[in-house]
């Protein structure tokens, strides 16, 4: 697809409901499919590079694989006999067999790719190569008319047109779409005389089907897949659609810049390319955060008494965390739709491998910022918006007005103090050296005068170091006296949006103009030093260049 058109794929599952659900039959079907995948993995791996290659098409793959192991009137006595390899393979459905061949080919291709990378890259002594491929947790696709029979969700649009676009789904229509038939493996796997594949009737949960009919009826539907998660068995449907994204010039774009955090779930700023802030939105979830703190407190209390696992409480923590992330993503999309935004900008966070310190280290480890970004990206594309990330360094540390580093409050980490622009720094260089030398002479003279106090050289050095630290701390605090008080997350959201526009503006310039702009506005040369004031200065320099050209 082009730059403005993309293909979106969404997966929705419908739980198979019913009191007499044949779970053993469904599990036997999945096991039979996985054993078929393992069987074809061995064959494809054996002839890899001879009959099977990475570039071969799906049709050629199925032809070659079936010629090796499927007997027919034209192929008498193949090298491998798939139907007689296991009792459950005797009446194996043809469409399911071809799906197993494709799944096995994907596993073997991935294995040989990893093996070639491992052999080329330098590895430590004793480091083992990647293991042989296995079927793992793959699930069988149920092809229509061969493995699955049920109403297509696109038929609902025709029924809706006949009822003059009725918004509510009639109960009779919902019952029709909830009923389906699937072909499963019946019988004893060890007894070859009791092997058969037959149809069974299943009922899908009404709430899942209702959601799919309301949101996915107009999209392209793929074959369902039989999956299980815990004790639940589901039919997973894949839907695809083409979406056209907004294509506007940078000067005309409206951007929603989002700063994710712990004190506030998210802080959003709606901005334009000239630095104008159109709106500010905050999301704070106090009840969810209190519920989470209470549950973590119960876990700590149980652990102090020797109860280590506490699975129910940890599952509750995961549920609260998921609820927070879903509400945060929904809030960001609502703000973007309300202001007719073209782009949503967030920080490019690298959270893996980070050592978390401080009182909130447990809360940081539970922070699901990446999940929020994934949900926002998929929903933004669904509404035709673009999604972008910028460098996360110093977004909260630098003041948006360009005055420098901020000083955060210890009791309220959301608030900060900007440096005072009228503050004059103490003298440095020769004048500072003269003052320090005179203070040292005064200290030594006082030490010599006091005959009773004999202080070692190490103690004198320690005192001088402590004095210099106290002096620098006092100077640092004096720098922020009388400075502007501001919301730290809001300032960070300004900087996030400004960095997106600065990158887009510099990218649109030629090399000579870009060098001139970086020389005039040095902060825009590095993404980690840009703030809202940098964007304003960059726009002013661009206007001056245009006026000179005229």
BAKE-253809 format. One line per field, with one value per residue (C-alpha): residue number from 1; residue in one letter; x, y, z. Coordinates in Angstrom, 2 decimals, padded with zeros to 5 digits. Example, Ala and Ser with C-alpha at 12.3 -4.5 7.8 and 13.67 -1.06 7.14 Angstrom:
# BAKE-253809
resi = (1, 2)
resn = (a, s)
c1 = (012.30, 013.67)
c2 = (-004.50, -001.06)
c3 = (007.80, 007.14)
This chain:
# BAKE-253809
resi = (1, 2, 3, 4, 5, 6, 7, 8, 9, 10, 11, 12, 13, 14, 15, 16, 17, 18, 19, 20, 21, 22, 23, 24, 25, 26, 27, 28, 29, 30, 31, 32, 33, 34, 35, 36, 37, 38, 39, 40, 41, 42, 43, 44, 45, 46, 47, 48, 49, 50, 51, 52, 53, 54, 55, 56, 57, 58, 59, 60, 61, 62, 63, 64, 65, 66, 67, 68, 69, 70, 71, 72, 73, 74, 75, 76, 77, 78, 79, 80, 81, 82, 83, 84, 85, 86, 87, 88, 89, 90, 91, 92, 93, 94, 95, 96, 97, 98, 99, 100, 101, 102, 103, 104, 105, 106, 107, 108, 109, 110, 111, 112, 113, 114, 115, 116, 117, 118, 119, 120, 121, 122, 123, 124, 125, 126, 127, 128, 129, 130, 131, 132, 133, 134, 135, 136, 137, 138, 139, 140, 141, 142, 143, 144, 145, 146, 147, 148, 149, 150, 151, 152, 153, 154, 155, 156, 157, 158, 159, 160, 161, 162, 163, 164, 165, 166, 167, 168, 169, 170, 171, 172, 173, 174, 175, 176, 177, 178, 179, 180, 181, 182, 183, 184, 185, 186, 187, 188, 189, 190, 191, 192, 193, 194, 195, 196, 197, 198, 199, 200, 201, 202, 203, 204, 205, 206, 207, 208, 209, 210, 211, 212, 213, 214, 215, 216, 217, 218, 219, 220, 221, 222, 223, 224, 225, 226, 227, 228, 229, 230, 231, 232, 233, 234, 235, 236, 237, 238, 239, 240, 241, 242, 243, 244, 245, 246, 247, 248, 249, 250, 251, 252, 253, 254, 255, 256, 257, 258, 259, 260, 261, 262, 263, 264, 265, 266, 267, 268, 269, 270, 271, 272, 273, 274, 275, 276, 277, 278, 279, 280, 281, 282, 283, 284, 285, 286, 287, 288, 289, 290, 291, 292, 293, 294, 295, 296, 297, 298, 299, 300, 301, 302, 303, 304, 305, 306, 307, 308, 309, 310, 311, 312, 313, 314, 315, 316, 317, 318, 319, 320, 321, 322, 323, 324, 325, 326, 327, 328, 329, 330, 331, 332, 333, 334, 335, 336, 337, 338, 339, 340, 341, 342, 343, 344, 345, 346, 347, 348, 349, 350, 351, 352, 353, 354, 355, 356, 357, 358, 359, 360, 361, 362, 363, 364, 365, 366, 367, 368, 369, 370, 371, 372, 373, 374, 375, 376, 377, 378, 379, 380, 381, 382, 383, 384, 385, 386, 387, 388, 389, 390, 391, 392, 393, 394, 395, 396, 397, 398, 399, 400, 401, 402, 403, 404, 405, 406, 407, 408, 409, 410, 411, 412, 413, 414, 415, 416, 417, 418, 419, 420, 421, 422, 423, 424, 425, 426, 427, 428, 429, 430, 431, 432, 433, 434, 435, 436, 437, 438, 439, 440, 441, 442, 443, 444, 445, 446, 447, 448, 449, 450, 451, 452, 453, 454, 455, 456, 457, 458, 459, 460, 461, 462, 463, 464, 465, 466, 467, 468, 469, 470, 471, 472, 473, 474, 475, 476, 477, 478, 479, 480, 481, 482, 483, 484, 485, 486, 487, 488, 489, 490, 491, 492, 493, 494, 495, 496, 497, 498, 499, 500, 501, 502, 503, 504, 505, 506, 507, 508, 509, 510, 511, 512, 513, 514, 515, 516, 517, 518, 519, 520, 521, 522, 523, 524, 525, 526, 527, 528, 529, 530, 531, 532, 533, 534, 535, 536, 537, 538, 539, 540, 541, 542, 543, 544, 545, 546, 547, 548, 549, 550)
resn = (x, x, x, x, x, x, x, x, x, x, x, x, x, x, x, x, x, x, x, x, x, x, x, x, x, x, x, x, x, x, x, x, x, x, x, x, x, x, x, x, x, x, x, x, x, x, x, x, x, x, x, x, x, x, x, x, x, x, x, x, x, x, x, x, x, x, x, x, x, x, x, x, x, x, x, x, x, x, x, x, x, x, x, x, x, x, x, x, x, x, x, x, x, x, x, x, x, x, x, x, x, x, x, x, x, x, x, x, x, x, x, x, x, x, x, x, x, x, x, x, x, x, x, x, x, x, x, x, x, x, x, x, x, x, x, x, x, x, x, x, x, x, x, x, x, x, x, x, x, x, x, x, x, x, x, x, x, x, x, x, x, x, x, x, x, x, x, x, x, x, x, x, x, x, x, x, x, x, x, x, x, x, x, x, x, x, x, x, x, x, x, x, x, x, x, x, x, x, x, x, x, x, x, x, x, x, x, x, x, x, x, x, x, x, x, x, x, x, x, x, x, x, x, x, x, x, x, x, x, x, x, x, x, x, x, x, x, x, x, x, x, x, x, x, x, x, x, x, x, x, x, x, x, x, x, x, x, x, x, x, x, x, x, x, x, x, x, x, x, x, x, x, x, x, x, x, x, x, x, x, x, x, x, x, x, x, x, x, x, x, x, x, x, x, x, x, x, x, x, x, x, x, x, x, x, x, x, x, x, x, x, x, x, x, x, x, x, x, x, x, x, x, x, x, x, x, x, x, x, x, x, x, x, x, x, x, x, x, x, x, x, x, x, x, x, x, x, x, x, x, x, x, x, x, x, x, x, x, x, x, x, x, x, x, x, x, x, x, x, x, x, x, x, x, x, x, x, x, x, x, x, x, x, x, x, x, x, x, x, x, x, x, x, x, x, x, x, x, x, x, x, x, x, x, x, x, x, x, x, x, x, x, x, x, x, x, x, x, x, x, x, x, x, x, x, x, x, x, x, x, x, x, x, x, x, x, x, x, x, x, x, x, x, x, x, x, x, x, x, x, x, x, x, x, x, x, x, x, x, x, x, x, x, x, x, x, x, x, x, x, x, x, x, x, x, x, x, x, x, x, x, x, x, x, x, x, x, x, x, x, x, x, x, x, x, x, x, x, x, x, x, x, x, x, x, x, x, x, x, x, x, x, x, x, x, x, x, x, x, x, x, x, x, x, x, x, x, x, x, x, x, x, x, x, x, x, x, x, x, x, x, x, x, x, x, x, x, x, x, x)
c1 = (000.00, 000.97, 002.21, -001.33, -003.06, -002.43, -003.97, -005.15, -005.74, -007.76, -008.47, -011.64, -012.50, -015.91, -016.06, -017.65, -020.32, -022.51, -022.80, -021.95, -018.94, -016.84, -013.48, -011.75, -012.81, -011.55, -008.23, -007.85, -008.41, -005.70, -003.28, -003.91, -003.16, 000.05, 001.26, 000.68, 002.74, 005.56, 005.40, 005.80, 008.53, 010.74, 010.20, 010.72, 013.82, 015.33, 014.96, 015.69, 017.83, 017.13, 013.37, 012.31, 013.66, 012.79, 011.62, 009.19, 005.50, 002.71, 001.39, 004.81, 005.30, 002.04, 002.75, 006.22, 005.16, 002.15, 004.20, 006.52, 003.96, 000.42, -000.38, -002.83, -003.73, -000.85, 001.55, 001.88, 004.29, 005.62, 008.70, 006.54, 002.98, 001.16, -002.21, -000.55, 001.96, -000.53, -004.08, -005.47, -004.00, -006.14, -009.07, -007.27, -009.11, -007.25, -007.55, -006.27, -003.38, -002.32, -002.53, -000.24, 002.24, 002.31, 002.73, 005.60, 007.28, 007.15, 008.72, 011.55, 012.21, 012.52, 014.83, 017.25, 017.26, 018.26, 020.82, 022.51, 022.64, 024.08, 026.79, 027.84, 027.78, 030.57, 029.22, 030.64, 032.29, 029.74, 026.79, 024.39, 022.83, 019.06, 017.00, 015.18, 011.73, 008.58, 004.87, 004.56, 001.30, -000.07, -003.84, -005.85, -007.56, -011.10, -011.70, -015.26, -017.30, -014.43, -014.00, -016.44, -020.05, -021.69, -023.09, -020.66, -020.70, -021.00, -024.51, -025.57, -025.16, -027.67, -030.13, -029.62, -030.37, -033.60, -034.66, -033.92, -030.68, -032.06, -029.37, -030.37, -029.71, -032.89, -032.74, -033.54, -030.70, -028.26, -029.28, -028.54, -025.01, -024.28, -024.82, -022.03, -020.73, -017.09, -015.39, -013.42, -011.54, -013.74, -012.75, -009.86, -006.44, -004.92, -007.58, -007.28, -010.79, -012.40, -010.92, -013.16, -013.62, -017.19, -019.25, -020.48, -022.75, -021.33, -022.85, -020.85, -021.30, -023.88, -021.95, -018.90, -020.96, -022.89, -019.62, -018.30, -021.54, -021.50, -017.83, -016.51, -019.41, -018.11, -014.52, -012.92, -013.31, -010.75, -011.23, -011.63, -009.04, -009.85, -007.87, -007.99, -006.88, -006.99, -010.32, -012.00, -012.28, -012.73, -013.11, -010.76, -011.81, -009.37, -010.70, -008.78, -009.58, -007.87, -007.51, -006.47, -004.36, -004.40, -001.95, -001.40, 001.55, 003.46, 002.34, -001.33, -001.11, -002.71, -000.77, -001.76, 001.42, 001.04, 003.19, 002.49, 003.21, 002.41, 001.10, -001.18, -002.10, -001.55, -001.18, -002.16, -001.42, -002.94, -000.43, 000.18, 003.43, 003.97, 003.94, 000.34, -001.25, -004.92, -005.84, -004.63, -006.16, -005.33, -006.35, -006.02, -007.47, -007.51, -009.94, -007.99, -004.67, -006.08, -007.43, -004.03, -002.17, -004.60, -004.11, -000.32, -000.53, -002.47, 000.23, 003.00, 001.09, 000.65, 004.31, 005.42, 003.46, 005.01, 002.40, 004.53, 002.30, -001.09, -002.27, -005.71, -004.30, -001.74, -004.47, -006.43, -003.35, -003.07, -006.75, -006.45, -003.36, -005.14, -008.09, -005.78, -004.06, -007.36, -008.86, -005.68, -005.63, -009.35, -008.86, -006.03, -008.09, -011.12, -008.98, -007.55, -011.02, -012.42, -009.69, -009.59, -005.91, -003.76, -000.91, -000.52, 003.00, 004.44, 007.84, 010.00, 010.40, 013.04, 011.96, 013.62, 016.76, 016.39, 017.23, 014.37, 015.19, 013.28, 009.96, 007.98, 010.11, 007.31, 004.83, 007.32, 007.71, 003.91, 003.67, 002.18, 003.32, 004.23, 000.78, -000.84, 001.28, 000.36, -003.36, -003.14, -001.25, -003.80, -006.79, -005.18, -004.68, -008.27, -009.43, -007.05, -004.50, -000.76, 001.34, 004.88, 007.45, 010.25, 013.34, 012.32, 015.51, 015.03, 011.38, 010.42, 013.79, 013.92, 011.58, 009.48, 010.48, 014.17, 015.33, 017.07, 016.58, 013.58, 013.52, 010.83, 008.97, 009.72, 006.23, 004.40, 006.40, 003.93, 004.88, 008.23, 010.02, 011.67, 015.02, 014.76, 015.73, 017.03, 019.40, 023.10, 025.52, 028.49, 031.86, 033.92, 037.56, 040.21, 037.84, 036.47, 039.99, 041.07, 038.05, 038.66, 042.39, 041.64, 039.12, 041.69, 044.33, 041.85, 041.05, 044.75, 045.51, 042.63, 043.87, 047.38, 046.07, 044.14, 046.86, 044.44, 042.72, 044.94, 043.04, 044.48, 044.80, 042.11, 039.59, 040.40, 039.81, 036.51, 035.31, 036.30, 034.42, 031.31, 031.56, 031.83, 028.80, 026.76, 027.84, 026.86, 023.51, 022.79, 023.71, 021.46, 018.51, 019.18, 018.95, 015.27, 014.15, 011.38, 011.17, 007.96, 005.85, 004.46, 003.04, 005.98, 004.00, 002.37, 005.76, 006.95, 003.97, 004.87, 008.42, 007.20, 005.04, 007.78, 010.32, 007.98, 007.53, 011.26, 012.16, 009.52, 010.56, 014.28, 013.53, 011.67, 014.61, 017.54, 021.03, 022.23, 019.14, 019.26, 022.86, 022.00, 019.06, 021.16, 023.82, 021.28, 019.31, 021.89, 019.39, 017.56, 020.69, 020.06, 016.67, 017.42, 017.88, 014.78, 011.89, 008.93, 011.11, 013.39, 010.40, 009.40, 012.98, 013.16, 009.93, 011.21, 014.43, 012.44, 010.32, 013.44, 014.89, 011.67, 011.65, 015.26, 014.40, 011.55)
c2 = (000.00, 003.65, 006.02, 007.10, 003.70, 000.79, -002.59, -003.18, -006.63, -007.14, -010.40, -010.95, -014.12, -015.63, -018.00, -021.39, -021.58, -024.40, -026.64, -029.84, -028.49, -031.41, -030.11, -033.47, -033.69, -030.18, -030.92, -034.15, -032.14, -029.64, -032.45, -034.25, -031.08, -030.43, -034.00, -033.49, -030.27, -032.15, -034.88, -032.38, -030.45, -033.56, -034.06, -030.40, -030.10, -033.24, -031.98, -028.32, -026.75, -029.65, -029.68, -026.88, -023.34, -020.11, -018.40, -021.08, -020.22, -021.78, -023.77, -025.27, -026.04, -028.02, -029.83, -030.98, -031.93, -033.97, -035.71, -036.98, -038.36, -038.52, -041.61, -041.25, -042.94, -041.12, -041.32, -044.97, -045.74, -042.32, -042.00, -041.33, -042.47, -039.78, -041.62, -044.66, -042.70, -042.41, -043.69, -040.15, -039.31, -041.88, -039.58, -036.29, -033.40, -032.19, -028.46, -029.01, -031.09, -028.26, -025.80, -028.11, -028.15, -024.33, -024.09, -026.59, -024.69, -021.47, -023.18, -024.68, -021.40, -019.53, -022.22, -022.07, -018.26, -018.28, -021.00, -018.99, -015.89, -017.94, -019.47, -016.08, -014.04, -014.47, -016.33, -017.26, -020.60, -023.21, -021.26, -023.73, -023.31, -022.79, -025.89, -028.02, -026.69, -028.11, -027.51, -025.79, -023.96, -023.77, -024.06, -025.43, -023.07, -024.13, -023.56, -022.89, -025.80, -028.17, -027.58, -024.80, -023.99, -020.79, -017.45, -014.89, -011.66, -009.68, -011.13, -008.96, -005.83, -007.23, -008.01, -004.51, -002.90, -004.88, -003.56, 000.09, 000.33, -000.79, -000.09, -002.81, -006.42, -008.57, -011.55, -014.01, -012.66, -012.86, -016.49, -017.38, -015.97, -017.64, -021.12, -022.88, -026.34, -027.43, -030.66, -032.30, -035.52, -038.15, -041.51, -043.15, -042.09, -045.47, -047.60, -047.40, -048.80, -045.90, -042.99, -040.47, -036.76, -035.57, -032.42, -031.14, -028.17, -025.34, -022.16, -018.93, -016.39, -013.74, -010.73, -011.60, -012.09, -008.88, -006.91, -008.43, -007.64, -004.04, -003.29, -005.75, -006.68, -004.57, -005.87, -008.76, -011.94, -014.76, -018.34, -018.86, -020.61, -022.96, -021.80, -022.32, -020.03, -021.60, -023.33, -021.39, -022.54, -019.88, -019.32, -016.51, -014.49, -012.31, -009.15, -006.94, -003.52, -000.75, 002.63, 005.95, 008.08, 011.87, 013.50, 017.16, 019.47, 019.90, 023.51, 022.47, 019.47, 019.30, 017.10, 015.51, 015.06, 012.66, 012.27, 009.01, 008.91, 007.51, 010.62, 011.38, 008.51, 010.78, 014.49, 015.59, 018.84, 019.76, 021.76, 023.33, 023.70, 027.33, 026.32, 027.32, 025.17, 024.58, 022.49, 020.72, 017.53, 015.55, 012.04, 010.96, 007.66, 007.96, 005.10, 002.63, 003.72, 003.39, -000.06, -001.06, 000.24, -001.59, -004.88, -004.53, -003.82, -007.06, -008.92, -007.42, -008.29, -011.90, -012.19, -010.97, -013.85, -016.45, -016.61, -016.26, -017.05, -015.35, -015.99, -014.46, -011.16, -011.01, -011.74, -008.84, -006.60, -007.60, -006.85, -003.38, -002.67, -003.70, -001.49, 001.51, 000.97, 000.54, 003.70, 005.66, 004.62, 005.38, 008.85, 009.71, 008.64, 010.63, 013.77, 013.26, 012.82, 015.84, 018.16, 016.57, 015.65, 014.33, 012.81, 011.38, 011.75, 009.87, 009.18, 006.32, 004.55, 001.87, 000.10, -003.31, -003.95, -000.81, -000.99, 000.62, 002.36, 004.41, 004.07, 003.57, 000.79, -001.77, 000.61, 001.27, -002.45, -002.73, 000.31, -000.78, 002.17, -000.01, -001.63, 001.80, 002.85, -000.28, 000.26, 003.95, 003.18, 000.61, 002.81, 005.89, 004.07, 002.85, 006.50, 007.60, 009.26, 008.79, 007.72, 008.86, 008.68, 011.07, 010.91, 010.64, 012.12, 015.32, 015.86, 016.29, 017.62, 020.67, 023.64, 024.36, 028.06, 027.22, 028.39, 025.07, 022.21, 022.22, 021.51, 019.00, 019.09, 016.22, 016.00, 016.53, 015.18, 016.57, 020.18, 021.82, 025.16, 026.75, 028.54, 032.27, 034.18, 037.10, 034.89, 035.83, 032.96, 033.40, 034.22, 031.43, 031.07, 033.36, 035.25, 032.00, 030.67, 033.83, 033.59, 029.88, 030.47, 033.24, 031.02, 028.20, 030.59, 031.74, 028.13, 027.19, 030.30, 029.51, 025.91, 027.03, 029.52, 026.87, 024.89, 022.50, 021.24, 018.99, 018.04, 015.61, 016.41, 013.86, 015.60, 018.97, 017.56, 015.97, 019.26, 021.19, 018.70, 018.94, 022.73, 022.81, 020.47, 022.61, 025.75, 024.25, 023.06, 026.53, 028.08, 025.55, 026.40, 030.12, 029.62, 028.61, 031.27, 033.31, 030.98, 030.03, 027.26, 024.85, 021.38, 019.15, 016.65, 019.49, 021.01, 017.57, 017.24, 020.62, 019.40, 016.12, 017.92, 020.45, 017.70, 016.13, 019.42, 020.27, 016.91, 017.27, 020.86, 020.02, 016.94, 019.05, 021.46, 021.03, 020.40, 024.04, 025.47, 022.74, 023.59, 027.30, 026.60, 024.36, 027.07, 029.74, 027.49, 025.03, 023.22, 021.73, 019.81, 017.18, 015.68, 015.43, 019.22, 020.47, 022.16, 024.36, 027.48, 025.80, 025.32, 028.98, 030.12, 027.78, 029.18, 032.74, 031.89, 030.30, 033.43, 035.60, 033.40, 033.70, 037.50, 037.70, 035.57, 037.95)
c3 = (000.00, -000.38, 002.29, 003.18, 003.02, 005.32, 006.03, 009.58, 011.07, 014.23, 016.03, 018.06, 019.95, 020.68, 023.66, 023.04, 025.73, 026.97, 030.01, 028.10, 026.26, 024.90, 026.15, 025.75, 022.10, 021.40, 023.13, 021.10, 017.91, 018.83, 019.82, 016.54, 014.57, 016.51, 015.95, 012.20, 012.32, 014.09, 011.42, 008.56, 010.42, 010.34, 006.58, 005.61, 007.79, 006.26, 002.68, 003.47, 000.76, -001.64, -002.16, 000.19, 000.07, 001.81, -001.39, -002.62, -002.96, -000.94, -003.91, -004.66, -000.96, -000.70, -003.99, -002.92, 000.61, -000.56, -003.25, -000.51, 001.92, 000.47, -001.67, -004.56, -007.84, -009.55, -006.60, -005.61, -002.79, -001.71, 000.50, 003.56, 004.18, 006.17, 006.63, 008.18, 010.31, 013.18, 013.80, 013.95, 010.49, 008.66, 007.81, 008.35, 006.57, 003.48, 004.27, 007.79, 006.46, 004.14, 007.03, 009.04, 006.12, 006.01, 009.79, 009.72, 006.88, 008.92, 011.93, 009.87, 008.04, 011.34, 012.71, 009.75, 009.81, 013.48, 012.83, 010.05, 012.26, 015.13, 012.92, 011.48, 014.69, 017.25, 020.26, 023.63, 024.27, 025.23, 023.82, 022.26, 018.81, 018.50, 019.27, 016.72, 015.78, 017.33, 016.87, 020.25, 020.98, 017.44, 016.92, 013.98, 011.52, 010.66, 006.95, 005.83, 004.42, 005.24, 008.98, 009.89, 009.04, 010.19, 009.08, 007.69, 009.64, 006.37, 006.00, 008.92, 006.75, 004.24, 007.05, 008.46, 005.10, 004.91, 008.35, 007.33, 009.34, 012.68, 015.32, 017.79, 016.84, 016.94, 019.28, 016.48, 014.31, 017.22, 017.85, 014.22, 014.33, 017.68, 016.28, 014.35, 013.45, 013.56, 012.49, 015.30, 015.97, 017.60, 018.97, 020.73, 019.46, 020.40, 018.72, 014.90, 014.43, 016.30, 014.37, 012.67, 012.07, 012.44, 012.93, 016.29, 017.08, 019.22, 020.64, 020.81, 023.58, 022.68, 024.00, 021.85, 018.70, 019.37, 019.64, 016.38, 014.53, 015.71, 015.00, 012.39, 010.11, 007.22, 007.33, 005.45, 007.49, 007.60, 008.72, 012.48, 014.65, 017.50, 020.55, 024.28, 027.10, 030.52, 030.88, 028.06, 024.44, 021.78, 018.07, 017.06, 013.99, 012.05, 010.34, 007.91, 006.47, 004.53, 006.25, 004.70, 007.05, 007.23, 004.84, 005.72, 005.56, 008.83, 009.14, 009.06, 011.39, 014.84, 017.25, 020.56, 022.63, 025.56, 028.65, 030.49, 034.20, 037.62, 039.43, 036.47, 034.19, 031.17, 030.42, 026.90, 025.08, 021.71, 019.68, 016.28, 014.36, 015.44, 019.12, 019.82, 022.52, 021.69, 024.71, 027.84, 029.21, 032.38, 033.39, 036.99, 038.19, 042.00, 042.71, 040.54, 042.04, 045.58, 044.75, 043.38, 046.46, 048.74, 046.89, 046.93, 050.66, 051.17, 049.22, 051.36, 054.51, 053.38, 052.36, 055.78, 057.29, 054.97, 052.18, 049.07, 046.05, 046.58, 043.03, 043.49, 044.71, 041.89, 039.33, 040.85, 040.44, 036.78, 036.26, 037.83, 035.75, 032.55, 033.48, 034.00, 030.63, 028.74, 030.27, 029.55, 025.88, 025.49, 027.03, 024.61, 021.58, 022.84, 023.16, 019.66, 018.13, 019.99, 018.67, 015.17, 015.59, 012.75, 014.79, 018.30, 019.69, 022.68, 024.20, 022.93, 026.26, 026.83, 030.00, 029.63, 031.64, 033.75, 037.45, 039.33, 042.58, 045.12, 046.90, 043.68, 042.17, 042.49, 040.86, 038.06, 037.42, 037.10, 034.79, 031.44, 029.32, 026.33, 026.32, 026.35, 023.38, 021.42, 022.05, 021.14, 017.93, 016.72, 017.63, 016.06, 012.75, 012.94, 013.04, 010.28, 012.57, 012.51, 015.49, 016.22, 019.02, 020.00, 022.20, 025.85, 027.33, 029.35, 028.41, 032.07, 033.19, 030.90, 031.29, 028.22, 028.23, 027.71, 031.15, 031.93, 034.36, 036.65, 040.38, 041.30, 044.60, 046.93, 048.42, 045.09, 042.18, 039.62, 040.43, 039.75, 039.88, 036.85, 037.18, 037.91, 034.73, 036.85, 038.83, 038.49, 038.91, 041.30, 039.73, 038.31, 037.30, 038.86, 041.13, 042.55, 043.06, 044.93, 047.26, 047.95, 048.56, 051.06, 052.87, 053.03, 054.47, 057.10, 058.01, 058.34, 060.43, 062.74, 063.01, 063.89, 066.43, 068.31, 070.04, 071.77, 068.53, 066.44, 063.29, 060.81, 057.12, 056.24, 058.50, 056.93, 053.44, 054.51, 055.99, 052.87, 050.66, 052.84, 052.80, 048.99, 048.65, 051.02, 049.11, 045.72, 047.16, 048.50, 045.13, 043.37, 045.63, 045.18, 041.43, 041.76, 044.27, 042.71, 039.70, 037.91, 039.44, 036.85, 036.31, 035.37, 033.26, 031.32, 030.58, 029.41, 027.05, 025.49, 024.90, 023.37, 020.83, 020.10, 019.38, 016.83, 014.96, 015.12, 013.60, 010.86, 010.01, 009.79, 007.70, 005.14, 004.66, 002.30, 003.67, 003.50, 005.18, 007.83, 008.71, 008.92, 011.25, 013.50, 013.70, 014.64, 017.02, 018.44, 020.69, 017.70, 016.63, 019.32, 020.10, 023.82, 024.25, 022.38, 024.17, 023.23, 023.26, 020.68, 018.35, 018.71, 017.97, 014.97, 013.51, 014.01, 012.16, 009.32, 008.98, 008.83, 006.08, 004.06, 004.48, 003.27, 000.24, -000.63)
